[in-house]
Amino acid sequence: MKAKLNAVHDNDLEKLLAKLNLLEKLKQGELKCKFTQEVITFDNLHSIFPEEGTIKLVSDSPEAIKLLSEYINERNL
């Protein structure tokens, strides 16, 4: 089975976050990791994905990445 992965270059990240109406919230420290609840910053943002009509963010902590991997595997994403 092949999985589709979309990537965003660092140069385009701000544009993507603005399009998703998340840029100001990120800059103000209002966004948290779906799995660890740590505050998301430009420096620790690992992943962005849709879930049930909302956008979820994942930090780059080893715990969050492990939980993201398990989440993806459980849902066959």
ROSE-4610 file (N, C-alpha, C; in Angstrom, 1 decimal, always signed):
// ROSE-4610
residu = [M/M/M/K/K/K/A/A/A/K/K/K/L/L/L/N/N/N/A/A/A/V/V/V/H/H/H/D/D/D/N/N/N/D/D/D/L/L/L/E/E/E/K/K/K/L/L/L/L/L/L/A/A/A/K/K/K/L/L/L/N/N/N/L/L/L/L/L/L/E/E/E/K/K/K/L/L/L/K/K/K/Q/Q/Q/G/G/G/E/E/E/L/L/L/K/K/K/C/C/C/K/K/K/F/F/F/T/T/T/Q/Q/Q/E/E/E/V/V/V/I/I/I/T/T/T/F/F/F/D/D/D/N/N/N/L/L/L/H/H/H/S/S/S/I/I/I/F/F/F/P/P/P/E/E/E/E/E/E/G/G/G/T/T/T/I/I/I/K/K/K/L/L/L/V/V/V/S/S/S/D/D/D/S/S/S/P/P/P/E/E/E/A/A/A/I/I/I/K/K/K/L/L/L/L/L/L/S/S/S/E/E/E/Y/Y/Y/I/I/I/N/N/N/E/E/E/R/R/R/N/N/N/L/L/L]
num = [1/1/1/2/2/2/3/3/3/4/4/4/5/5/5/6/6/6/7/7/7/8/8/8/9/9/9/10/10/10/11/11/11/12/12/12/13/13/13/14/14/14/15/15/15/16/16/16/17/17/17/18/18/18/19/19/19/20/20/20/21/21/21/22/22/22/23/23/23/24/24/24/25/25/25/26/26/26/27/27/27/28/28/28/29/29/29/30/30/30/31/31/31/32/32/32/33/33/33/34/34/34/35/35/35/36/36/36/37/37/37/38/38/38/39/39/39/40/40/40/41/41/41/42/42/42/43/43/43/44/44/44/45/45/45/46/46/46/47/47/47/48/48/48/49/49/49/50/50/50/51/51/51/52/52/52/53/53/53/54/54/54/55/55/55/56/56/56/57/57/57/58/58/58/59/59/59/60/60/60/61/61/61/62/62/62/63/63/63/64/64/64/65/65/65/66/66/66/67/67/67/68/68/68/69/69/69/70/70/70/71/71/71/72/72/72/73/73/73/74/74/74/75/75/75/76/76/76/77/77/77]
x = [+0.8/+0.0/+0.9/+0.6/+1.3/+0.5/+1.3/+0.7/+1.0/+0.1/+0.4/+0.8/+1.9/+2.5/+2.6/+2.0/+2.2/+3.2/+4.1/+5.1/+5.0/+5.4/+5.4/+6.8/+7.4/+8.8/+8.6/+9.7/+9.7/+9.3/+9.7/+9.4/+7.9/+7.2/+5.7/+4.9/+5.5/+4.8/+3.9/+4.4/+3.6/+2.4/+2.6/+1.4/+0.4/+0.8/-0.1/-0.9/-0.1/-0.8/-1.8/-1.4/-2.3/-3.6/-3.4/-4.6/-5.5/-4.9/-5.7/-6.2/-5.9/-6.3/-5.6/-4.4/-3.7/-2.4/-2.0/-0.8/-0.7/-1.7/-1.7/-1.8/-2.6/-2.7/-1.4/-0.6/+0.7/+1.6/+1.6/+2.5/+2.2/+1.0/+0.6/+0.6/+1.1/+1.3/-0.1/-1.0/-2.4/-2.6/-1.7/-1.9/-1.1/-1.8/-1.1/-1.1/-0.1/+0.0/-1.2/-1.7/-2.8/-2.5/-1.3/-1.0/-0.3/+0.5/+1.2/+0.7/-0.1/-0.6/+0.5/+1.7/+2.7/+2.4/+2.8/+2.5/+3.4/+2.7/+3.4/+4.0/+5.2/+6.0/+6.5/+7.0/+7.7/+8.8/+9.5/+10.7/+10.3/+9.1/+8.8/+7.7/+7.2/+6.1/+6.6/+6.0/+6.4/+5.4/+4.1/+3.0/+1.8/+1.0/-0.3/-1.2/-2.4/-3.3/-4.7/-5.6/-7.1/-7.6/-8.6/-9.3/-10.7/-11.7/-13.1/-13.4/-13.0/-13.3/-12.4/-11.4/-10.5/-9.1/-8.2/-6.8/-6.0/-5.3/-4.5/-3.0/-2.3/-0.8/-0.1/+1.1/+1.9/+3.3/+3.7/+5.1/+6.1/+7.4/+8.5/+9.1/+8.4/+8.9/+8.8/+9.8/+9.7/+8.4/+7.8/+6.6/+5.4/+5.4/+4.3/+4.5/+5.7/+5.9/+5.6/+5.9/+5.5/+4.0/+3.3/+1.8/+1.2/+1.8/+1.3/+1.4/+2.5/+2.7/+1.7/+1.4/+0.4/-1.0/-1.2/-2.5/-2.7/-1.7/-1.8/-2.0/-1.2/-1.3/-2.7/-3.2/-4.6/-5.7/-5.5/-6.6/-6.3/-5.2/-4.8/-4.7/-4.1/-4.0/-2.8]
y = [-1.2/+0.0/+1.2/+2.2/+3.4/+4.5/+5.3/+6.4/+7.7/+8.7/+10.0/+10.9/+11.6/+12.6/+13.9/+14.9/+16.3/+17.0/+17.7/+18.4/+19.9/+20.7/+22.2/+22.7/+23.4/+24.0/+25.0/+25.2/+26.2/+27.6/+27.9/+29.2/+29.4/+28.3/+28.4/+28.2/+27.9/+27.5/+28.7/+29.9/+31.0/+31.2/+31.0/+31.2/+30.1/+28.9/+27.8/+28.1/+28.5/+28.7/+29.9/+30.9/+32.1/+31.6/+30.8/+30.3/+29.4/+28.7/+27.9/+28.7/+30.0/+30.9/+30.5/+30.1/+29.6/+30.5/+31.3/+32.0/+32.9/+33.7/+34.6/+33.8/+32.8/+31.9/+31.3/+30.8/+30.2/+31.3/+32.4/+33.5/+33.9/+33.8/+34.2/+33.1/+31.9/+30.8/+30.1/+30.2/+29.7/+28.3/+27.7/+26.4/+25.3/+24.2/+23.1/+21.8/+21.0/+19.7/+18.8/+18.1/+17.2/+16.2/+15.7/+14.6/+14.9/+16.0/+16.3/+17.5/+18.3/+19.6/+20.7/+20.4/+21.5/+22.6/+23.8/+24.9/+24.7/+24.9/+24.8/+26.1/+26.1/+27.2/+26.9/+27.9/+27.6/+26.6/+26.7/+25.8/+24.4/+24.1/+22.7/+22.1/+22.8/+22.2/+21.1/+19.9/+18.7/+18.4/+18.4/+18.0/+18.8/+18.9/+19.5/+18.6/+18.3/+17.4/+17.7/+17.4/+17.6/+16.5/+16.8/+15.8/+16.3/+15.6/+15.9/+17.4/+18.0/+19.4/+20.4/+20.0/+20.9/+20.6/+21.5/+21.3/+21.0/+19.9/+19.5/+19.7/+20.1/+20.3/+19.3/+18.9/+18.0/+18.6/+18.5/+19.0/+18.0/+18.4/+17.5/+16.7/+16.7/+15.9/+14.4/+13.6/+12.2/+11.5/+11.9/+11.4/+11.7/+12.9/+13.3/+12.6/+12.5/+11.8/+10.3/+9.7/+8.3/+8.2/+9.1/+9.0/+9.3/+10.2/+10.4/+9.2/+8.5/+7.3/+6.2/+6.1/+5.1/+5.5/+6.8/+7.3/+7.0/+7.3/+7.0/+5.5/+4.7/+3.2/+2.7/+3.2/+2.7/+3.0/+4.1/+4.6/+4.3/+3.6/+3.2/+4.4/+5.5/+6.7/+6.7]
z = [+0.0/+0.0/+0.0/-0.9/-0.9/-0.2/+0.6/+1.2/+0.5/+0.5/-0.1/+1.0/+0.7/+1.7/+1.0/+1.5/+1.0/+1.9/+1.3/+2.0/+1.7/+2.6/+2.4/+2.8/+1.8/+2.1/+3.1/+3.9/+5.0/+4.4/+3.2/+2.6/+2.4/+2.3/+2.0/+3.3/+4.4/+5.6/+6.1/+6.1/+6.6/+5.7/+4.4/+3.5/+3.7/+4.0/+4.2/+5.5/+6.6/+7.9/+7.8/+7.0/+6.8/+6.1/+5.1/+4.3/+5.2/+6.2/+7.1/+8.3/+8.3/+9.4/+10.7/+10.7/+11.9/+12.1/+11.2/+11.4/+12.6/+12.8/+14.0/+15.3/+15.3/+16.5/+16.8/+15.8/+16.0/+16.6/+16.0/+16.4/+17.9/+18.3/+19.6/+20.6/+20.2/+21.1/+21.5/+20.7/+21.0/+20.5/+19.7/+19.1/+19.9/+20.1/+20.8/+20.0/+20.3/+19.7/+20.0/+19.0/+19.2/+20.2/+20.3/+21.1/+22.5/+22.5/+23.8/+24.5/+23.8/+24.3/+24.5/+24.0/+24.1/+23.1/+23.4/+22.5/+21.2/+20.1/+18.8/+18.4/+17.9/+17.4/+16.0/+15.3/+14.0/+14.2/+15.3/+15.6/+15.9/+16.4/+16.8/+16.0/+15.0/+14.2/+13.3/+13.5/+12.7/+11.6/+11.9/+11.0/+11.1/+10.0/+10.0/+9.2/+9.8/+9.1/+9.4/+8.5/+8.8/+9.6/+10.5/+11.2/+11.5/+11.0/+11.3/+11.1/+10.0/+9.7/+10.4/+11.1/+11.7/+11.3/+11.6/+11.3/+12.6/+12.7/+13.8/+13.5/+14.6/+14.5/+15.4/+15.0/+15.8/+16.0/+17.3/+17.6/+17.1/+17.2/+16.8/+18.0/+19.1/+20.2/+19.9/+20.3/+20.0/+20.4/+21.5/+22.0/+21.0/+20.5/+19.6/+18.3/+17.8/+16.5/+16.6/+17.7/+18.0/+18.0/+18.7/+18.8/+17.4/+16.6/+15.3/+14.4/+14.5/+13.7/+14.1/+15.4/+15.9/+15.4/+15.4/+15.0/+13.5/+12.7/+11.2/+11.0/+11.7/+11.5/+11.9/+13.0/+13.5/+12.5/+11.8/+10.9/+9.5/+9.2/+7.9/+6.9/+7.4/+6.7/+5.8]
